[in-house]
Amino acid sequence: MDALKFLIGTWKTIGEMKEVDNTTTPFEGADSYEWILEGQFILHKVDVSMNNEKVEAIEIIGGLDVKTKRYKMRSFDNQGVYTEMEAYIDDAGVLHIVGDKMRAKLVAGDGNNMVAHWDRSEDNQSWESWMDVRFSKII
């Protein structure tokens, strides 16, 4: 779990979601990551506004599979959606997140900034750009 310590903190979140018709929907708010259960897991909270609507989610990150070096991720949002994903860190230090019909790359900057790019797919083979997110550390 130590490899994920760069996530810990509260972050100002600014991004945009690409719609199917190629328009974009901006969003902003905050994300926070904190150690829980004696450092065995990370609790990730999302609180953003999109189209004047509040979007909230919680996610638990942990459960490292030693063989595959992948972390389990489970998220729940205020729309009633439950998602399972996995994450791994490549040799360049980029955090990759992979789920059904979605994937992301999160790049940590100088310790006070991160950027994430999300793609989506209908078949897990052909991908299109979905979201771009910038994080600036508040705490």
C-alpha positions as CSV (number, residue, x, y, z in Angstrom):
1,M,0.0,0.0,0.0
2,D,3.0,2.3,0.5
3,A,3.2,2.8,-3.3
4,L,-0.1,4.6,-3.2
5,K,0.8,7.1,-0.4
6,F,1.1,9.9,-3.0
7,L,-2.7,9.8,-3.2
8,I,-3.2,10.7,0.5
9,G,-4.7,14.1,1.1
10,T,-7.5,16.4,0.0
11,W,-7.5,17.6,-3.5
12,K,-9.3,20.3,-5.5
13,T,-10.8,18.6,-8.5
14,I,-11.4,20.2,-11.9
15,G,-12.3,18.3,-15.0
16,E,-14.5,17.7,-17.9
17,M,-16.5,14.8,-19.2
18,K,-16.8,14.2,-22.9
19,E,-20.3,13.4,-23.9
20,V,-21.3,11.0,-26.8
21,D,-22.1,14.0,-29.0
22,N,-18.6,15.4,-28.5
23,T,-19.7,18.2,-26.2
24,T,-18.0,18.5,-22.8
25,T,-19.5,18.8,-19.4
26,P,-17.2,20.6,-16.8
27,F,-17.2,19.5,-13.2
28,E,-15.4,20.6,-10.0
29,G,-15.2,19.8,-6.4
30,A,-12.9,17.8,-4.1
31,D,-11.5,14.3,-3.8
32,S,-9.9,13.0,-0.6
33,Y,-7.8,9.9,0.1
34,E,-7.2,8.7,3.7
35,W,-5.6,5.6,5.3
36,I,-8.1,3.4,7.0
37,L,-8.0,0.1,8.9
38,E,-4.4,0.5,10.1
39,G,-3.1,1.4,6.6
40,Q,-4.4,-1.7,5.0
41,F,-6.8,0.3,2.8
42,I,-7.4,3.8,1.4
43,L,-10.8,5.4,1.6
44,H,-11.4,7.7,-1.4
45,K,-14.3,10.2,-1.3
46,V,-15.5,12.1,-4.3
47,D,-17.7,15.2,-4.0
48,V,-18.1,17.2,-7.2
49,S,-20.7,19.3,-9.0
50,M,-21.7,18.5,-12.6
51,N,-24.5,20.3,-14.4
52,N,-25.6,21.8,-11.1
53,E,-26.0,18.3,-9.6
54,K,-24.0,16.9,-6.7
55,V,-22.1,13.7,-7.6
56,E,-20.7,11.8,-4.6
57,A,-18.9,8.5,-4.4
58,I,-16.8,6.5,-2.0
59,E,-14.2,4.0,-3.0
60,I,-12.1,1.5,-1.0
61,I,-8.7,0.8,-2.4
62,G,-6.6,-2.2,-1.2
63,G,-6.3,-5.9,-1.2
64,L,-3.1,-6.1,-3.1
65,D,-2.7,-9.3,-5.1
66,V,1.0,-10.1,-4.6
67,K,1.2,-12.2,-7.8
68,T,-0.3,-9.7,-10.2
69,K,0.7,-6.6,-8.2
70,R,-2.8,-5.2,-8.6
71,Y,-4.9,-3.4,-6.1
72,K,-8.7,-4.1,-5.8
73,M,-11.0,-1.1,-6.0
74,R,-14.7,-1.0,-5.2
75,S,-16.7,2.2,-5.5
76,F,-20.3,3.2,-4.7
77,D,-22.0,6.4,-5.8
78,N,-25.1,8.5,-5.0
79,Q,-26.8,7.2,-8.1
80,G,-26.7,3.6,-6.7
81,V,-23.9,2.4,-9.0
82,Y,-21.4,-0.1,-7.7
83,T,-18.2,-0.6,-9.6
84,E,-15.2,-3.0,-9.3
85,M,-11.9,-2.1,-10.7
86,E,-8.2,-3.0,-10.4
87,A,-5.2,-0.7,-10.3
88,Y,-1.5,-1.1,-10.8
89,I,1.6,1.1,-11.0
90,D,3.8,0.7,-14.1
91,D,7.6,1.1,-14.2
92,A,7.2,4.9,-14.9
93,G,5.1,5.4,-11.8
94,V,1.8,5.9,-13.6
95,L,-1.2,4.5,-11.8
96,H,-3.4,2.5,-14.2
97,I,-7.1,1.8,-13.3
98,V,-8.9,-0.8,-15.2
99,G,-12.6,-1.7,-15.0
100,D,-15.4,-3.1,-17.2
101,K,-15.7,-0.7,-20.1
102,M,-13.5,1.9,-18.5
103,R,-9.8,2.6,-17.9
104,A,-7.7,5.5,-16.6
105,K,-4.1,6.7,-16.2
106,L,-3.3,8.9,-13.2
107,V,0.0,10.7,-13.2
108,A,1.3,12.3,-10.0
109,G,3.2,15.5,-10.6
110,D,5.3,17.3,-8.1
111,G,3.4,15.9,-5.0
112,N,0.9,18.8,-5.2
113,N,-0.7,18.0,-8.5
114,M,-2.1,15.0,-10.4
115,V,-3.8,14.5,-13.7
116,A,-6.0,11.7,-14.8
117,H,-7.3,10.7,-18.2
118,W,-10.2,8.2,-18.5
119,D,-11.4,6.2,-21.5
120,R,-14.6,4.3,-22.0
121,S,-15.6,1.5,-24.3
122,E,-18.7,-0.5,-25.3
123,D,-16.8,-3.7,-25.8
124,N,-13.5,-3.4,-23.8
125,Q,-11.6,-3.3,-27.1
126,S,-12.3,0.0,-28.9
127,W,-11.7,3.0,-26.7
128,E,-12.7,6.6,-26.7
129,S,-11.7,9.6,-24.5
130,W,-14.2,10.1,-21.6
131,M,-12.8,12.4,-18.8
132,D,-9.8,14.6,-18.1
133,V,-9.3,15.5,-14.5
134,R,-6.8,17.8,-12.7
135,F,-6.1,17.6,-9.0
136,S,-4.4,20.2,-6.9
137,K,-3.5,19.3,-3.3
138,I,-5.3,21.4,-0.6
139,I,-4.1,19.5,2.4
